Amino acid sequence: MGHFCVSRSRCFLPQLVPGLSSLLHRQYSLSISSDLIRTQSFIGGRWVSAPSSFPVVDPATGTEIACVTDCGPREAREAVSAAHTAFQSWKQHSAKERSVLLRNWFDLLVQNKEDLAKLITAECGKPMKEALGEVTYSASFLEWFSEEARRVYGDIVPSPAKDRKILLLKQPVGVASIITPWNFPSAMITRKIGAALAAGCTVVVKPAEDTPLSALALAELAARAGIPAGVFNVVPCSRENTPEVGEVLCTDPLVAKISFTGSTATGKILLRHAAGTVKKVSMELGGHAPFIVFDSADLDLAVIGAMNSKFRNSGQTCVCSNRFLVQSKVHDVFLEKLGRAMDRELRLGHGFDEQTTQGPLINVRAAEKVEKQIADAVAHGACVLKGGKRLEGSFMEPTLLSNVSTDMMCTQEETFGPLIPVIKFNTEEEAVTIANSSSVGLAGYFYSRDYSQIWRVAEQLEVGMVGVNEGLMSTPEGAFGGVKQSGLGREGSKYGIDEYLEVKYMCFGGLS
C-alpha cells in the first residue's frame, strides 16, 4: 500500500456535530448537596472570605457556575500559619489515628461520589462517566495512604562499636504547599495530600483557578471525616492572583515542602522560588508521550490503547500519547482501524449528556493551541484524515493526521488536546531515537508481541512510566513520575510517602 490519505469526505464529524449547539444551550442543573458547593477559602478549619471573588465557568457553555473567594498573599500566609500550628499536634498523632481519619475521608468520597463527579463535570468539562471514574481514582489514594500510614518503617543498623546502637528514624517534613492543575481537580489533590497527611504533614492546597470547587468540596468532607482544623487548608485564587499566592507558598519559611503538578515552565519558576530556603520539592511536569506500534503488535489491542491513552479527558492528561509512531508494515492497516474506532466511539457534547465521550477543552486558549498545531502540520505536508476543525467555544474535533514529520509543531511540543499525529518509521532504533528526542520524559507506550523487543525498548525509553501493550497505567499502587524535564520525585505507590518524610540518624551511645 502506498501513502495513506483518506478524503475528508470520510470525516466522522457529520455523525457527531449535528445537535451540538442545541446540546450546549440546554439547561443543565448541578442538583447536588448544597453543603458540597463551597465558595470560600478553608483556613484553620473555618470558611473564610476575601475582599474579592472570581467566577468559575462551565467550559462547555461559558456559563458562570459560582463565584469563589479570590485569595491573595495575606490569605496564603494565614493558611501557612494555620498549617504550621496544626502540624505541632498532627505529627504527634499515631500512625493508626491518621490511618483511621484518612479511611473516614475515603468513605465519605465514596458516599458522595455522584455529587463530586457532577462538580468535576461542571467545572472541568469531562464527561460524567469519566468524572465518576476520577472520583473513584481520587478516593483510592486516600484508601491507599490510609494503609501506608502504618508502614512508615525506620531501620536498626548493625553498629561497628559494641557500646552504641544506630537507628534511622523517619519523620514528617512539616507544612507542604500543594499546587494542583485543573485536568484532574480531585485526584491530583488526593494523590498528594493522602501521602502528606499519612506521613504526618499538614498542607495548604492552591487548586487551579479553573476548578476550585472540587478542592473546596474535599475540604468539606475532610472536616466531616474528623481531620483536625489546620491540617488541610484550601486557598483558591484567580489567574491574576496566582503568581503572588504561588510565591508565598513557595518562599514562606514555615513551608518545608512543595508539591506541584503543571507545566515545565511553571515548575522551573517554583523551583527558583524554593531554592531561596532550600525546600524539599517534588514536581510532576509536562509530558510528550510517544506511542509506538511495532510490526509484531496486536493491532486491535493497539487501537484500543490509542483510543484510551489519547482521548481520555479529550486529550487533556499529562500522560496522554502525543507522538504516534507506527512501523511501516502495519502503518496503513493501523490507520484504517484507528479511523473506524474514532467513527464508532467518539461523540462530542456536554459532559452531562449521557452519550458524550468528548467534552470541551478547558478554555478557548487550549482550543487555539490545538488549532495552531494542526495548521502548522498541514502547512508542512500532513494529511488530515479525520476532524481537523475548531468548533463552537472551546470544542475541538478529534483529529487524525498522517504523513507527519518530526519537525512539525505537534511533534515538538505537548498538545493537551484530541490530536493524533502519526509518524511512519522503519526500524526499532529509529523509533526509540525519535521517542527519546524530547527534553521531557513522563510516560511512554508501545505495542509488541516480541518479548526480546519488549525488554529492550522498555529499558531504552527515557521515561518514568512505560505502558507495554496497555494504554491506561495510572493506579495508586504504581509509582507516578517522570525523568528529564518531566519532574522530580514520585507519587503514589509505597514510594510516594517518602516525598513527605525526612530520615533522621540517631546514634545511641554509652551502652555497656
N, C-alpha and C positions, 0 to 999 in steps of 0.2 A: 504494500500500500504506500502511496506517495504522501505528500503533505496533506494533513488532515485539517480541513477548514470547512465547517458546515455553514450553509447560508443562514443569515439572520432570520429568515422566514421560519426557521425551526425553533426560534426562541420560545422558551416555556412561559414567558410572562403573560401572553394573552389568556392563559388559564388562571393566572393569579391576580392580575391587576384590576380587571373589571370588578367594580364594587368596593375597591379600596377606599375611595373618597367617602363613600357612604358609611363604611365601617369606622373610619376615623372621626366622622362627625356624629356618630351615635353617642348617646349619653351613657357613660359607664360609671357606676356607683361603687365607691370603695366598700361600703356596707360592712365595716369591721368594728370591733370593740373600740369605743371612744377612748378607753384607757390606754390603748396602744398607739394612738395618734398624738404624739408629744411634740411640741414645737419650741420648748425652752431648753436651754442647756442643762446638764445634770452635773452638779458640782457639790461634792461633800455630802451626797445623799439628798440634796434639795434640787427642786426645779427652779432655775434662775433665769430671769430675763436680762437682756442687754438693751442699751438705748435704741438700737435699730434692729431691723429684721430684713430677710431676703426671701424671695419667692422660690418654691420648689415646683417644677412643672412636669407634666406628663410629656415625655419626649415624642410620643406618637402624635399628639394633638397640639402641644404648646399651651394647653390649659393649666392654669395655676391650681395645684393640689393643696398647698398650705404655705403659710408664711412662717419662717423659722427664725429664732433668735440669732442675730449676727454677732458672734463673739469677736472680741478684739484682744489685744495683748493683755489688758487688765484681767479679763475673764480667764485667759490661758494661765496667767500666773497664779490666779486664785485656785484653779484646778490642780496645778502642780503642787501648790502648798497643801491643799486638801489631801492629795495622794501621798505626799511625804508624811503628813501627820498620821494618816491611816496605816502607812507602812510599819510604823513602830509597833503597832499591835498585830497587824495582819501576819507579819513574819513570825510572830510567836504562836500563831495557831498551829496545831499539829497537822501533819500531812493528812491524817484521816479527816479532820474537821474541814479542811479545804476541799478534800475529795467529796465529802457529803454535800457541801454547798454547790460545787460545780455540777454534781449529779442532779440536785434540785433544779438548777438552772436549765440543764438539758431537758428534764422532764417538762418544764414549762414551755420550752421551744416546741417540743413535740405536741403538746396540748393546744398550742396556738398556731399550729403550722399553717392553716388556711389563711388566717388573718395576716401573718407575717409575709406569706407569699404574695398576697394582694398588695401589700405595701411595696414589695420589690418590683412587681409588675408596674405599678402606678408610677414610681419614680425612676425606674431603670429602663422599663420598656420591654423586658424579656417576656416571652410567652409564659402564661400561667403554669403550664406543665414544667417548664424549666425552673420557674421561681419556686415551685414546690420542691423540686429536686435540690435547689440551693438551700432551702431551709433544712432539709434532711442532712445535707452535707455540712451546713453550719452547725447544727446540733451535734453531729458526730465528733466534732473537735472538742466540745465540752465533755462529751462522754469519754473520749479517748484520754484527755488530760486529767479528768477526774480519777482515772485509773493510774495514769503515770505519776500523779502527785505522790503516791505511796511507794514509788520505785526510784526515788532520788537517792541512789546509794553512793556513799563515800568509799574510802579504801583504808585498810590497815596494811601498811607496807613493812616487810621484814627489815629491821634495823641492823646496821653494821656494828652497833655497840650494844652491849648487854644491859646498860643502865638507862636505856631510853626506848620509847615507842614512837613510831612515825604514823600519823593519821592524816588523811586527806579528807577534809570536810567540804560539802557543797552547800553554799548559802545564797539566798536571793540577792540580786544586784541592787534592787531598790525601785525607784519610780521609773516606769517605762512610758515613753511617748510613743503612741501608736498612730500612724498616719496611713490611711487606707484609701483605695480607689473606689470608683463608682460601679465597676462592672460586676462585682460580687459584693454588694453593700452589706451583707450579713456575714457570709462565710469568711471574707478577708479579715473581719474583726475577730471572730471566734477562734480562727486558726492562730492568731497571735495572742489574744488575751487568755485563751484557755491555758496555754503554756505558761504565760506570765503569772497568772493567779495560782496555778498549781505549784509553781516554784516558790511562791510567797511574795511576789512583787505586786505593786499596785500600779494602776495605769491611768493615763489620760488619752482618750481617743479623739482624734480630729478626723471625722469622716469627710468624704468628698462632698463638695458643695452641691453637686447634683443629686446626691442620695443620702441626706442626713436622717430621714425618717426611720429607716431600718435600724440605724445605730441607736436612736433615741428609744425605739421600741425594745431593743435589747436591754437598755438601761432600766426601763420599767420592769421588765421580767427579772433582771438581776436583783432589784430591790425586793420583789416578791419572793425571790428564792432565798433571801436572807443574807446576800452579800453585804458586808458591813459598809456603812457610809464612808465615802472617800476612796474605797478600793477600786471602784470603776467609775470614771468620770468621762463625760462627753462634752466637747466644745465645738458645736457646728459653727461654720462661718462662711461668708460669701467668697467668691473668687477674688474680690478686691482685698479682703482682709487676710486671705490665705498666706501671703508672704510674711506678714508681720507675726501672725499666730504661729506659723511654722518655725520662724526664727526663735521665738520664745521657747517653744517645745524642744528645740534642738540646742539651745545655749544656756538655759536656766541651770545654775549649778546644782539644784536639787534633783535634776533629772540624771539618772545613771545609764539609761539605755534608750536607744531609738530603734524602732522597727518600722520600716517604710515599704510599701508596695506602690509602684508607679513607674514613671518613665526614667530612663537612664539619666537624662539631662537634669531632672529634678533631684534624683538621687545624689548626683555629684554636688549640687548646691547644699543639700542637707549634710553630706559628708564634710564639706568645708566648715559648716556651722558647728558640727560635732567635734571637729578637731581642736577647737579652742579649749575645751575642757576634757578632751580625750575620753569621750563616752564610748561605751560598748555599742556597736551598731550591727544591725542585720538589714539587708536590702534585697528585695525581690524586684528586679528592674525589668527593662524591656526584653522582649524575645523576638526571634525571627526564624521560627522553627522550620527546618526542612522536613519534607515528607517524600521519602524515596520509595519508588516501586521498581523492584528488580524483575528481570525476566522470569525468575523462578516463582514469583509471588502468586498467591491465590488472588486473582483479580477481583472476584466478587467480595472477598473479605477486605481487600484494599479499598474498594469503593465505599463500603460501609464505614471503614476507618476514616476515609477522606471526608465523608459527609459529617461524621461526628466531630472530627477534630477541626473542621473549618467552619461549619455553620451553626455550631452551638453559640447561643447569645449573639446571633448574626455576625459571627466572626470577631467578636469583641472580648477575647480572652487572651491573657499573656502567653498561653501555651498553644494558641491556635497555629495550625500549619500555615505557613506564609509562602514558602517556596516549594512547589511541587516538581519533583524530578522523576521522570518516567523513562525507563530504559527503552531503547529504540524498538526492539522486537515486539513489545506489548503496548507501545505508546498509543497507537490508533485505537486498538480494542479498548484500552482503559478509558480513553476519552469518550468513546461511544457509550460505554457502560455508565460512566460518571454522568454524562449528559442525560441519559434516561432516568437515572436516580434523581437528578435535580428536577426534571419534569414531574416525576411521580411524587416526590416527597415535600417539596418546598412550597409554602404558601405565605405570602405577605399579609400582614394585617395588624390590628391592635392586639396587644398581649392578652387582653381579656376575652378575645374571641376564641372559642374552643378549637377552631380549625387552623389557627395561626401557628406557623413554625418559625417564621422570621418576623421579628418586630422591627422597630426603627433603630437607627443608630442613636447614640446618646444625645447628639445635637447636630446642628447644621454644619459646624466646623468638621465634624467627623465624616459626614457625607461628602463634603467638599474635598477632603483628603483622598477618599477612595476614587471619586470622580477624576481628580487630578492624576492619580496613578494610572487609571485606565486610559485617559487621554494620552499620557506620555507613552504608554506601551503601544498603543495603536499607531502613534506617530513614528515609532521606531520599528514598525513592522509586525506587531502582534495581531492576531486574528480573534475577533470576538465571536465565540461560539454560542454563548448564552448570555442574556442580560446585557449589561453594559451601560444602563441609563440611570440617572438620578430621577427619583420620583418626588411625590409631594413631601414637603417638610424635610425630615432627615431620613426618609426611606431611600434605600438603595437596592436596585435589582441585584440579586445574587448573580455573579458573573464568572464565566469560564473563558479563559484566554489560552490560545495555543500559539506556537511559533514565538515563544518568549525567550529572550536572551538575558544574560547576567548583567548587562549594562543598563537595563531598564529600571526605573524608579521603584517599581513594585518588588523587585528582587534585591534592592539595595537598602530599603527601609521597611520597618514594620507597618502593616496596613491597618489592622484593627477594623476590619470590615469584611463583607461577604464576597471576597475576590479570590479566585483560584487561578494563578498564573502557572502554566505548565511548561517546563523546560525538558527537552528531549536530550538524553545522554547515551553514550555508548558503553563505557566501561565503569566498573566499580570504583576505580581510582579517581575517575573524572567526577563521579557523583560525590564522593567523600570530600574531594578538594572544593567543589562548589559549596557543599554543606558547611564546611569549616571556614569559608572565606569571610564570614561575618565577624564583626567585633563583639557580638553578643552570643551567648550560648545557654539558653534556658532549657528548651525541650527540643527533641528531635524524634522523628518517626521513620520507620522503614518496614517494608514488607518483603519477605523472602522465605523460601522453604529449604534453602541451602544452609544446613546447620553450621558448617565451617564459615560461610559468609556472615551468618548472624553474629557469631562471636567476633569476627574481625571488625565488622562495621560498628557493632555496639561499643567496642573498646576504642575505635578510632574517632568516633563522632565527638566533637568538642562541645558537649552539652552536659547539663547537670542531671537530666532525666531523659531516658530513651524508651519509647514505645515500640516494641517489636511485635509486629502483627496485631497491634492494638492502638486505637486512636483516642481512647479515654483512659488516662492514667491516675487522675487525682483521687486520693484516698487518705484518711488520717494516718494510716499505718505507714505510708510512704514518705520518704524524705524529699521535700519540695524545695527546689532552689537551683540556681544556675552557676555557670562559670564565666570567665572573662568579664565583660561589662554587663552581665545579667545579674550581678549582685554578689552579696556576701551572706554566708550562713545558710541554715536550713530551717524549714518549718514543717510541723507535723512529725510523725514517727517518734521513736524513742530519743532522737537527737534534737528535736525541736525545743524541748525544755531546757537543754544545755545553754541555749541562747540567753536565758534569763538567770543563770547561775554563775557564781564565782567559785573557784576551787581554793580553799584555804589550807595551807600546810601547817600542821600542828606537831611540834616536836616536844614530847612529854618526857622530860629527863629526871634525873635524881632517883631513879628506881634501883632498889637493891636486889 
